[in-house]
Amino acid sequence: MNLKDINQEELENMSYDDIAFLILTEKKQKMKIIDLFNEIGKLVHLSETVIEDKIGDFFEMLTLDKRFVMLEDGFWDLKTRHAQDIVIDEDEDDVSMEDIEESEETIEEEIFYDESEDDEAEDDLKDLVVISDDEDEESML
């Protein structure tokens, strides 16, 4: 679909991100957000005041729309024109599987059951008195 093929009424009913998509598709180049929104404003006859008021909403709209990608220096473009290179740096701080296995063995060796802790818990409870519901009712009378 070309912008030239869309009548004014249809254009005014379109969302700003859909119009931005068409503009970037036709221009085949990245654009600054303000230039992109100004072009949308011209197409749908927005005043300067409205453009200034809605530029923040337009920015948020583009960040949420998966079709767009923000580039450096405030430029925006279609995500399909930009390859996503994933670079994984191997730092000295990275942990290998051998390191993980060694640490698991060390942890298993260090875990033991300390019976003295259990004795202390029993000592804490020696002065505890348990009152049944029947005894509690009798003392209230």
Phi and psi in radians as a Rosetta constraint file:
Dihedral C 1 N 2 CA 2 C 2 CIRCULARHARMONIC -1.766 0.35
Dihedral N 2 CA 2 C 2 N 3 CIRCULARHARMONIC 2.627 0.35
Dihedral C 2 N 3 CA 3 C 3 CIRCULARHARMONIC -1.100 0.35
Dihedral N 3 CA 3 C 3 N 4 CIRCULARHARMONIC -0.566 0.35
Dihedral C 3 N 4 CA 4 C 4 CIRCULARHARMONIC -1.174 0.35
Dihedral N 4 CA 4 C 4 N 5 CIRCULARHARMONIC -0.441 0.35
Dihedral C 4 N 5 CA 5 C 5 CIRCULARHARMONIC -1.477 0.35
Dihedral N 5 CA 5 C 5 N 6 CIRCULARHARMONIC -0.123 0.35
Dihedral C 5 N 6 CA 6 C 6 CIRCULARHARMONIC -1.722 0.35
Dihedral N 6 CA 6 C 6 N 7 CIRCULARHARMONIC 2.245 0.35
Dihedral C 6 N 7 CA 7 C 7 CIRCULARHARMONIC -1.341 0.35
Dihedral N 7 CA 7 C 7 N 8 CIRCULARHARMONIC 2.879 0.35
Dihedral C 7 N 8 CA 8 C 8 CIRCULARHARMONIC -1.026 0.35
Dihedral N 8 CA 8 C 8 N 9 CIRCULARHARMONIC -0.724 0.35
Dihedral C 8 N 9 CA 9 C 9 CIRCULARHARMONIC -1.114 0.35
Dihedral N 9 CA 9 C 9 N 10 CIRCULARHARMONIC -0.787 0.35
Dihedral C 9 N 10 CA 10 C 10 CIRCULARHARMONIC -1.103 0.35
Dihedral N 10 CA 10 C 10 N 11 CIRCULARHARMONIC -0.715 0.35
Dihedral C 10 N 11 CA 11 C 11 CIRCULARHARMONIC -1.074 0.35
Dihedral N 11 CA 11 C 11 N 12 CIRCULARHARMONIC -0.740 0.35
Dihedral C 11 N 12 CA 12 C 12 CIRCULARHARMONIC -1.213 0.35
Dihedral N 12 CA 12 C 12 N 13 CIRCULARHARMONIC -0.381 0.35
Dihedral C 12 N 13 CA 13 C 13 CIRCULARHARMONIC -1.544 0.35
Dihedral N 13 CA 13 C 13 N 14 CIRCULARHARMONIC -0.164 0.35
Dihedral C 13 N 14 CA 14 C 14 CIRCULARHARMONIC -1.393 0.35
Dihedral N 14 CA 14 C 14 N 15 CIRCULARHARMONIC 2.692 0.35
Dihedral C 14 N 15 CA 15 C 15 CIRCULARHARMONIC -1.347 0.35
Dihedral N 15 CA 15 C 15 N 16 CIRCULARHARMONIC 2.723 0.35
Dihedral C 15 N 16 CA 16 C 16 CIRCULARHARMONIC -1.100 0.35
Dihedral N 16 CA 16 C 16 N 17 CIRCULARHARMONIC -0.616 0.35
Dihedral C 16 N 17 CA 17 C 17 CIRCULARHARMONIC -1.225 0.35
Dihedral N 17 CA 17 C 17 N 18 CIRCULARHARMONIC -0.574 0.35
Dihedral C 17 N 18 CA 18 C 18 CIRCULARHARMONIC -1.183 0.35
Dihedral N 18 CA 18 C 18 N 19 CIRCULARHARMONIC -0.682 0.35
Dihedral C 18 N 19 CA 19 C 19 CIRCULARHARMONIC -1.164 0.35
Dihedral N 19 CA 19 C 19 N 20 CIRCULARHARMONIC -0.722 0.35
Dihedral C 19 N 20 CA 20 C 20 CIRCULARHARMONIC -1.058 0.35
Dihedral N 20 CA 20 C 20 N 21 CIRCULARHARMONIC -0.698 0.35
Dihedral C 20 N 21 CA 21 C 21 CIRCULARHARMONIC -1.048 0.35
Dihedral N 21 CA 21 C 21 N 22 CIRCULARHARMONIC -0.787 0.35
Dihedral C 21 N 22 CA 22 C 22 CIRCULARHARMONIC -1.139 0.35
Dihedral N 22 CA 22 C 22 N 23 CIRCULARHARMONIC -0.719 0.35
Dihedral C 22 N 23 CA 23 C 23 CIRCULARHARMONIC -1.088 0.35
Dihedral N 23 CA 23 C 23 N 24 CIRCULARHARMONIC -0.851 0.35
Dihedral C 23 N 24 CA 24 C 24 CIRCULARHARMONIC -1.149 0.35
Dihedral N 24 CA 24 C 24 N 25 CIRCULARHARMONIC -0.586 0.35
Dihedral C 24 N 25 CA 25 C 25 CIRCULARHARMONIC -1.138 0.35
Dihedral N 25 CA 25 C 25 N 26 CIRCULARHARMONIC -0.790 0.35
Dihedral C 25 N 26 CA 26 C 26 CIRCULARHARMONIC -1.254 0.35
Dihedral N 26 CA 26 C 26 N 27 CIRCULARHARMONIC -0.702 0.35
Dihedral C 26 N 27 CA 27 C 27 CIRCULARHARMONIC -1.287 0.35
Dihedral N 27 CA 27 C 27 N 28 CIRCULARHARMONIC -0.474 0.35
Dihedral C 27 N 28 CA 28 C 28 CIRCULARHARMONIC 0.982 0.35
Dihedral N 28 CA 28 C 28 N 29 CIRCULARHARMONIC 0.626 0.35
Dihedral C 28 N 29 CA 29 C 29 CIRCULARHARMONIC -2.693 0.35
Dihedral N 29 CA 29 C 29 N 30 CIRCULARHARMONIC 2.768 0.35
Dihedral C 29 N 30 CA 30 C 30 CIRCULARHARMONIC -1.252 0.35
Dihedral N 30 CA 30 C 30 N 31 CIRCULARHARMONIC 2.745 0.35
Dihedral C 30 N 31 CA 31 C 31 CIRCULARHARMONIC -2.471 0.35
Dihedral N 31 CA 31 C 31 N 32 CIRCULARHARMONIC 2.654 0.35
Dihedral C 31 N 32 CA 32 C 32 CIRCULARHARMONIC -1.260 0.35
Dihedral N 32 CA 32 C 32 N 33 CIRCULARHARMONIC 2.605 0.35
Dihedral C 32 N 33 CA 33 C 33 CIRCULARHARMONIC -1.068 0.35
Dihedral N 33 CA 33 C 33 N 34 CIRCULARHARMONIC -0.692 0.35
Dihedral C 33 N 34 CA 34 C 34 CIRCULARHARMONIC -1.155 0.35
Dihedral N 34 CA 34 C 34 N 35 CIRCULARHARMONIC -0.685 0.35
Dihedral C 34 N 35 CA 35 C 35 CIRCULARHARMONIC -1.166 0.35
Dihedral N 35 CA 35 C 35 N 36 CIRCULARHARMONIC -0.703 0.35
Dihedral C 35 N 36 CA 36 C 36 CIRCULARHARMONIC -1.113 0.35
Dihedral N 36 CA 36 C 36 N 37 CIRCULARHARMONIC -0.777 0.35
Dihedral C 36 N 37 CA 37 C 37 CIRCULARHARMONIC -1.253 0.35
Dihedral N 37 CA 37 C 37 N 38 CIRCULARHARMONIC -0.588 0.35
Dihedral C 37 N 38 CA 38 C 38 CIRCULARHARMONIC -1.087 0.35
Dihedral N 38 CA 38 C 38 N 39 CIRCULARHARMONIC -0.679 0.35
Dihedral C 38 N 39 CA 39 C 39 CIRCULARHARMONIC -1.158 0.35
Dihedral N 39 CA 39 C 39 N 40 CIRCULARHARMONIC -0.689 0.35
Dihedral C 39 N 40 CA 40 C 40 CIRCULARHARMONIC -1.089 0.35
Dihedral N 40 CA 40 C 40 N 41 CIRCULARHARMONIC -0.755 0.35
Dihedral C 40 N 41 CA 41 C 41 CIRCULARHARMONIC -1.029 0.35
Dihedral N 41 CA 41 C 41 N 42 CIRCULARHARMONIC -0.688 0.35
Dihedral C 41 N 42 CA 42 C 42 CIRCULARHARMONIC -1.139 0.35
Dihedral N 42 CA 42 C 42 N 43 CIRCULARHARMONIC -0.719 0.35
Dihedral C 42 N 43 CA 43 C 43 CIRCULARHARMONIC -1.177 0.35
Dihedral N 43 CA 43 C 43 N 44 CIRCULARHARMONIC -0.658 0.35
Dihedral C 43 N 44 CA 44 C 44 CIRCULARHARMONIC -1.864 0.35
Dihedral N 44 CA 44 C 44 N 45 CIRCULARHARMONIC 0.208 0.35
Dihedral C 44 N 45 CA 45 C 45 CIRCULARHARMONIC 1.036 0.35
Dihedral N 45 CA 45 C 45 N 46 CIRCULARHARMONIC 0.953 0.35
Dihedral C 45 N 46 CA 46 C 46 CIRCULARHARMONIC -1.579 0.35
Dihedral N 46 CA 46 C 46 N 47 CIRCULARHARMONIC 2.495 0.35
Dihedral C 46 N 47 CA 47 C 47 CIRCULARHARMONIC -1.337 0.35
Dihedral N 47 CA 47 C 47 N 48 CIRCULARHARMONIC 2.865 0.35
Dihedral C 47 N 48 CA 48 C 48 CIRCULARHARMONIC -1.026 0.35
Dihedral N 48 CA 48 C 48 N 49 CIRCULARHARMONIC -0.686 0.35
Dihedral C 48 N 49 CA 49 C 49 CIRCULARHARMONIC -1.101 0.35
Dihedral N 49 CA 49 C 49 N 50 CIRCULARHARMONIC -0.772 0.35
Dihedral C 49 N 50 CA 50 C 50 CIRCULARHARMONIC -1.141 0.35
Dihedral N 50 CA 50 C 50 N 51 CIRCULARHARMONIC -0.709 0.35
Dihedral C 50 N 51 CA 51 C 51 CIRCULARHARMONIC -1.064 0.35
Dihedral N 51 CA 51 C 51 N 52 CIRCULARHARMONIC -0.798 0.35
Dihedral C 51 N 52 CA 52 C 52 CIRCULARHARMONIC -1.111 0.35
Dihedral N 52 CA 52 C 52 N 53 CIRCULARHARMONIC -0.673 0.35
Dihedral C 52 N 53 CA 53 C 53 CIRCULARHARMONIC -1.254 0.35
Dihedral N 53 CA 53 C 53 N 54 CIRCULARHARMONIC -0.553 0.35
Dihedral C 53 N 54 CA 54 C 54 CIRCULARHARMONIC -1.806 0.35
Dihedral N 54 CA 54 C 54 N 55 CIRCULARHARMONIC -0.009 0.35
Dihedral C 54 N 55 CA 55 C 55 CIRCULARHARMONIC -1.086 0.35
Dihedral N 55 CA 55 C 55 N 56 CIRCULARHARMONIC -0.621 0.35
Dihedral C 55 N 56 CA 56 C 56 CIRCULARHARMONIC -1.132 0.35
Dihedral N 56 CA 56 C 56 N 57 CIRCULARHARMONIC -0.740 0.35
Dihedral C 56 N 57 CA 57 C 57 CIRCULARHARMONIC -1.133 0.35
Dihedral N 57 CA 57 C 57 N 58 CIRCULARHARMONIC -0.656 0.35
Dihedral C 57 N 58 CA 58 C 58 CIRCULARHARMONIC -1.140 0.35
Dihedral N 58 CA 58 C 58 N 59 CIRCULARHARMONIC -0.744 0.35
Dihedral C 58 N 59 CA 59 C 59 CIRCULARHARMONIC -1.023 0.35
Dihedral N 59 CA 59 C 59 N 60 CIRCULARHARMONIC -0.827 0.35
Dihedral C 59 N 60 CA 60 C 60 CIRCULARHARMONIC -1.077 0.35
Dihedral N 60 CA 60 C 60 N 61 CIRCULARHARMONIC -0.694 0.35
Dihedral C 60 N 61 CA 61 C 61 CIRCULARHARMONIC -1.073 0.35
Dihedral N 61 CA 61 C 61 N 62 CIRCULARHARMONIC -0.750 0.35
Dihedral C 61 N 62 CA 62 C 62 CIRCULARHARMONIC -1.185 0.35
Dihedral N 62 CA 62 C 62 N 63 CIRCULARHARMONIC -0.664 0.35
Dihedral C 62 N 63 CA 63 C 63 CIRCULARHARMONIC -1.161 0.35
Dihedral N 63 CA 63 C 63 N 64 CIRCULARHARMONIC -0.503 0.35
Dihedral C 63 N 64 CA 64 C 64 CIRCULARHARMONIC -1.512 0.35
Dihedral N 64 CA 64 C 64 N 65 CIRCULARHARMONIC -0.365 0.35
Dihedral C 64 N 65 CA 65 C 65 CIRCULARHARMONIC -1.469 0.35
Dihedral N 65 CA 65 C 65 N 66 CIRCULARHARMONIC 2.094 0.35
Dihedral C 65 N 66 CA 66 C 66 CIRCULARHARMONIC -1.217 0.35
Dihedral N 66 CA 66 C 66 N 67 CIRCULARHARMONIC -0.133 0.35
Dihedral C 66 N 67 CA 67 C 67 CIRCULARHARMONIC -1.391 0.35
Dihedral N 67 CA 67 C 67 N 68 CIRCULARHARMONIC -0.284 0.35
Dihedral C 67 N 68 CA 68 C 68 CIRCULARHARMONIC -1.953 0.35
Dihedral N 68 CA 68 C 68 N 69 CIRCULARHARMONIC 2.709 0.35
Dihedral C 68 N 69 CA 69 C 69 CIRCULARHARMONIC -2.370 0.35
Dihedral N 69 CA 69 C 69 N 70 CIRCULARHARMONIC 2.376 0.35
Dihedral C 69 N 70 CA 70 C 70 CIRCULARHARMONIC -1.549 0.35
Dihedral N 70 CA 70 C 70 N 71 CIRCULARHARMONIC 2.245 0.35
Dihedral C 70 N 71 CA 71 C 71 CIRCULARHARMONIC -1.810 0.35
Dihedral N 71 CA 71 C 71 N 72 CIRCULARHARMONIC 3.139 0.35
Dihedral C 71 N 72 CA 72 C 72 CIRCULARHARMONIC -1.196 0.35
Dihedral N 72 CA 72 C 72 N 73 CIRCULARHARMONIC 2.769 0.35
Dihedral C 72 N 73 CA 73 C 73 CIRCULARHARMONIC 1.106 0.35
Dihedral N 73 CA 73 C 73 N 74 CIRCULARHARMONIC 0.432 0.35
Dihedral C 73 N 74 CA 74 C 74 CIRCULARHARMONIC 1.403 0.35
Dihedral N 74 CA 74 C 74 N 75 CIRCULARHARMONIC 0.244 0.35
Dihedral C 74 N 75 CA 75 C 75 CIRCULARHARMONIC -1.547 0.35
Dihedral N 75 CA 75 C 75 N 76 CIRCULARHARMONIC 2.624 0.35
Dihedral C 75 N 76 CA 76 C 76 CIRCULARHARMONIC -2.192 0.35
Dihedral N 76 CA 76 C 76 N 77 CIRCULARHARMONIC 2.598 0.35
Dihedral C 76 N 77 CA 77 C 77 CIRCULARHARMONIC -2.686 0.35
Dihedral N 77 CA 77 C 77 N 78 CIRCULARHARMONIC 3.086 0.35
Dihedral C 77 N 78 CA 78 C 78 CIRCULARHARMONIC -1.367 0.35
Dihedral N 78 CA 78 C 78 N 79 CIRCULARHARMONIC 2.365 0.35
Dihedral C 78 N 79 CA 79 C 79 CIRCULARHARMONIC -1.080 0.35
Dihedral N 79 CA 79 C 79 N 80 CIRCULARHARMONIC -0.539 0.35
Dihedral C 79 N 80 CA 80 C 80 CIRCULARHARMONIC -1.127 0.35
Dihedral N 80 CA 80 C 80 N 81 CIRCULARHARMONIC -0.330 0.35
Dihedral C 80 N 81 CA 81 C 81 CIRCULARHARMONIC -1.595 0.35
Dihedral N 81 CA 81 C 81 N 82 CIRCULARHARMONIC 0.023 0.35
Dihedral C 81 N 82 CA 82 C 82 CIRCULARHARMONIC -2.244 0.35
Dihedral N 82 CA 82 C 82 N 83 CIRCULARHARMONIC 2.083 0.35
Dihedral C 82 N 83 CA 83 C 83 CIRCULARHARMONIC -1.241 0.35
Dihedral N 83 CA 83 C 83 N 84 CIRCULARHARMONIC 2.506 0.35
Dihedral C 83 N 84 CA 84 C 84 CIRCULARHARMONIC -1.766 0.35
Dihedral N 84 CA 84 C 84 N 85 CIRCULARHARMONIC 1.728 0.35
Dihedral C 84 N 85 CA 85 C 85 CIRCULARHARMONIC -1.498 0.35
Dihedral N 85 CA 85 C 85 N 86 CIRCULARHARMONIC 2.157 0.35
Dihedral C 85 N 86 CA 86 C 86 CIRCULARHARMONIC -1.777 0.35
Dihedral N 86 CA 86 C 86 N 87 CIRCULARHARMONIC 2.061 0.35
Dihedral C 86 N 87 CA 87 C 87 CIRCULARHARMONIC -1.939 0.35
Dihedral N 87 CA 87 C 87 N 88 CIRCULARHARMONIC 2.183 0.35
Dihedral C 87 N 88 CA 88 C 88 CIRCULARHARMONIC -1.962 0.35
Dihedral N 88 CA 88 C 88 N 89 CIRCULARHARMONIC 2.008 0.35
Dihedral C 88 N 89 CA 89 C 89 CIRCULARHARMONIC -1.500 0.35
Dihedral N 89 CA 89 C 89 N 90 CIRCULARHARMONIC 2.368 0.35
Dihedral C 89 N 90 CA 90 C 90 CIRCULARHARMONIC -1.643 0.35
Dihedral N 90 CA 90 C 90 N 91 CIRCULARHARMONIC 1.770 0.35
Dihedral C 90 N 91 CA 91 C 91 CIRCULARHARMONIC -1.592 0.35
Dihedral N 91 CA 91 C 91 N 92 CIRCULARHARMONIC 2.850 0.35
Dihedral C 91 N 92 CA 92 C 92 CIRCULARHARMONIC -1.149 0.35
Dihedral N 92 CA 92 C 92 N 93 CIRCULARHARMONIC -0.430 0.35
Dihedral C 92 N 93 CA 93 C 93 CIRCULARHARMONIC -1.367 0.35
Dihedral N 93 CA 93 C 93 N 94 CIRCULARHARMONIC -0.160 0.35
Dihedral C 93 N 94 CA 94 C 94 CIRCULARHARMONIC -1.145 0.35
Dihedral N 94 CA 94 C 94 N 95 CIRCULARHARMONIC 2.573 0.35
Dihedral C 94 N 95 CA 95 C 95 CIRCULARHARMONIC -1.797 0.35
Dihedral N 95 CA 95 C 95 N 96 CIRCULARHARMONIC 2.284 0.35
Dihedral C 95 N 96 CA 96 C 96 CIRCULARHARMONIC -1.592 0.35
Dihedral N 96 CA 96 C 96 N 97 CIRCULARHARMONIC 2.940 0.35
Dihedral C 96 N 97 CA 97 C 97 CIRCULARHARMONIC -1.118 0.35
Dihedral N 97 CA 97 C 97 N 98 CIRCULARHARMONIC -0.603 0.35
Dihedral C 97 N 98 CA 98 C 98 CIRCULARHARMONIC -1.087 0.35
Dihedral N 98 CA 98 C 98 N 99 CIRCULARHARMONIC -0.723 0.35
Dihedral C 98 N 99 CA 99 C 99 CIRCULARHARMONIC -1.076 0.35
Dihedral N 99 CA 99 C 99 N 100 CIRCULARHARMONIC -0.710 0.35
Dihedral C 99 N 100 CA 100 C 100 CIRCULARHARMONIC -1.138 0.35
Dihedral N 100 CA 100 C 100 N 101 CIRCULARHARMONIC -0.787 0.35
Dihedral C 100 N 101 CA 101 C 101 CIRCULARHARMONIC -1.107 0.35
Dihedral N 101 CA 101 C 101 N 102 CIRCULARHARMONIC -0.707 0.35
Dihedral C 101 N 102 CA 102 C 102 CIRCULARHARMONIC -1.130 0.35
Dihedral N 102 CA 102 C 102 N 103 CIRCULARHARMONIC -0.724 0.35
Dihedral C 102 N 103 CA 103 C 103 CIRCULARHARMONIC -1.190 0.35
Dihedral N 103 CA 103 C 103 N 104 CIRCULARHARMONIC -0.588 0.35
Dihedral C 103 N 104 CA 104 C 104 CIRCULARHARMONIC -1.153 0.35
Dihedral N 104 CA 104 C 104 N 105 CIRCULARHARMONIC -0.702 0.35
Dihedral C 104 N 105 CA 105 C 105 CIRCULARHARMONIC -1.122 0.35
Dihedral N 105 CA 105 C 105 N 106 CIRCULARHARMONIC -0.730 0.35
Dihedral C 105 N 106 CA 106 C 106 CIRCULARHARMONIC -1.104 0.35
Dihedral N 106 CA 106 C 106 N 107 CIRCULARHARMONIC -0.748 0.35
Dihedral C 106 N 107 CA 107 C 107 CIRCULARHARMONIC -1.101 0.35
Dihedral N 107 CA 107 C 107 N 108 CIRCULARHARMONIC -0.763 0.35
Dihedral C 107 N 108 CA 108 C 108 CIRCULARHARMONIC -1.075 0.35
Dihedral N 108 CA 108 C 108 N 109 CIRCULARHARMONIC -0.647 0.35
Dihedral C 108 N 109 CA 109 C 109 CIRCULARHARMONIC -1.211 0.35
Dihedral N 109 CA 109 C 109 N 110 CIRCULARHARMONIC -0.555 0.35
Dihedral C 109 N 110 CA 110 C 110 CIRCULARHARMONIC -1.453 0.35
Dihedral N 110 CA 110 C 110 N 111 CIRCULARHARMONIC -0.298 0.35
Dihedral C 110 N 111 CA 111 C 111 CIRCULARHARMONIC -1.405 0.35
Dihedral N 111 CA 111 C 111 N 112 CIRCULARHARMONIC 2.170 0.35
Dihedral C 111 N 112 CA 112 C 112 CIRCULARHARMONIC -2.543 0.35
Dihedral N 112 CA 112 C 112 N 113 CIRCULARHARMONIC 2.878 0.35
Dihedral C 112 N 113 CA 113 C 113 CIRCULARHARMONIC -1.750 0.35
Dihedral N 113 CA 113 C 113 N 114 CIRCULARHARMONIC 2.178 0.35
Dihedral C 113 N 114 CA 114 C 114 CIRCULARHARMONIC -1.769 0.35
Dihedral N 114 CA 114 C 114 N 115 CIRCULARHARMONIC 1.874 0.35
Dihedral C 114 N 115 CA 115 C 115 CIRCULARHARMONIC -1.238 0.35
Dihedral N 115 CA 115 C 115 N 116 CIRCULARHARMONIC -0.394 0.35
Dihedral C 115 N 116 CA 116 C 116 CIRCULARHARMONIC -1.139 0.35
Dihedral N 116 CA 116 C 116 N 117 CIRCULARHARMONIC -0.543 0.35
Dihedral C 116 N 117 CA 117 C 117 CIRCULARHARMONIC -1.112 0.35
Dihedral N 117 CA 117 C 117 N 118 CIRCULARHARMONIC -0.651 0.35
Dihedral C 117 N 118 CA 118 C 118 CIRCULARHARMONIC -1.160 0.35
Dihedral N 118 CA 118 C 118 N 119 CIRCULARHARMONIC -0.708 0.35
Dihedral C 118 N 119 CA 119 C 119 CIRCULARHARMONIC -1.095 0.35
Dihedral N 119 CA 119 C 119 N 120 CIRCULARHARMONIC -0.716 0.35
Dihedral C 119 N 120 CA 120 C 120 CIRCULARHARMONIC -1.105 0.35
Dihedral N 120 CA 120 C 120 N 121 CIRCULARHARMONIC -0.662 0.35
Dihedral C 120 N 121 CA 121 C 121 CIRCULARHARMONIC -1.139 0.35
Dihedral N 121 CA 121 C 121 N 122 CIRCULARHARMONIC -0.684 0.35
Dihedral C 121 N 122 CA 122 C 122 CIRCULARHARMONIC -1.161 0.35
Dihedral N 122 CA 122 C 122 N 123 CIRCULARHARMONIC -0.670 0.35
Dihedral C 122 N 123 CA 123 C 123 CIRCULARHARMONIC -1.099 0.35
Dihedral N 123 CA 123 C 123 N 124 CIRCULARHARMONIC -0.624 0.35
Dihedral C 123 N 124 CA 124 C 124 CIRCULARHARMONIC -1.143 0.35
Dihedral N 124 CA 124 C 124 N 125 CIRCULARHARMONIC -0.464 0.35
Dihedral C 124 N 125 CA 125 C 125 CIRCULARHARMONIC -1.671 0.35
Dihedral N 125 CA 125 C 125 N 126 CIRCULARHARMONIC -0.019 0.35
Dihedral C 125 N 126 CA 126 C 126 CIRCULARHARMONIC -1.128 0.35
Dihedral N 126 CA 126 C 126 N 127 CIRCULARHARMONIC -0.519 0.35
Dihedral C 126 N 127 CA 127 C 127 CIRCULARHARMONIC -1.598 0.35
Dihedral N 127 CA 127 C 127 N 128 CIRCULARHARMONIC 0.051 0.35
Dihedral C 127 N 128 CA 128 C 128 CIRCULARHARMONIC -1.301 0.35
Dihedral N 128 CA 128 C 128 N 129 CIRCULARHARMONIC 2.320 0.35
Dihedral C 128 N 129 CA 129 C 129 CIRCULARHARMONIC -2.008 0.35
Dihedral N 129 CA 129 C 129 N 130 CIRCULARHARMONIC 2.236 0.35
Dihedral C 129 N 130 CA 130 C 130 CIRCULARHARMONIC -1.710 0.35
Dihedral N 130 CA 130 C 130 N 131 CIRCULARHARMONIC 2.220 0.35
Dihedral C 130 N 131 CA 131 C 131 CIRCULARHARMONIC -1.994 0.35
Dihedral N 131 CA 131 C 131 N 132 CIRCULARHARMONIC 2.189 0.35
Dihedral C 131 N 132 CA 132 C 132 CIRCULARHARMONIC -1.411 0.35
Dihedral N 132 CA 132 C 132 N 133 CIRCULARHARMONIC 2.887 0.35
Dihedral C 132 N 133 CA 133 C 133 CIRCULARHARMONIC -1.055 0.35
Dihedral N 133 CA 133 C 133 N 134 CIRCULARHARMONIC -0.622 0.35
Dihedral C 133 N 134 CA 134 C 134 CIRCULARHARMONIC -1.131 0.35
Dihedral N 134 CA 134 C 134 N 135 CIRCULARHARMONIC -0.773 0.35
Dihedral C 134 N 135 CA 135 C 135 CIRCULARHARMONIC -1.157 0.35
Dihedral N 135 CA 135 C 135 N 136 CIRCULARHARMONIC -0.648 0.35
Dihedral C 135 N 136 CA 136 C 136 CIRCULARHARMONIC -1.135 0.35
Dihedral N 136 CA 136 C 136 N 137 CIRCULARHARMONIC -0.695 0.35
Dihedral C 136 N 137 CA 137 C 137 CIRCULARHARMONIC -1.184 0.35
Dihedral N 137 CA 137 C 137 N 138 CIRCULARHARMONIC -0.653 0.35
Dihedral C 137 N 138 CA 138 C 138 CIRCULARHARMONIC -1.149 0.35
Dihedral N 138 CA 138 C 138 N 139 CIRCULARHARMONIC -0.676 0.35
Dihedral C 138 N 139 CA 139 C 139 CIRCULARHARMONIC -1.239 0.35
Dihedral N 139 CA 139 C 139 N 140 CIRCULARHARMONIC -0.383 0.35
Dihedral C 139 N 140 CA 140 C 140 CIRCULARHARMONIC -1.398 0.35
Dihedral N 140 CA 140 C 140 N 141 CIRCULARHARMONIC -0.363 0.35
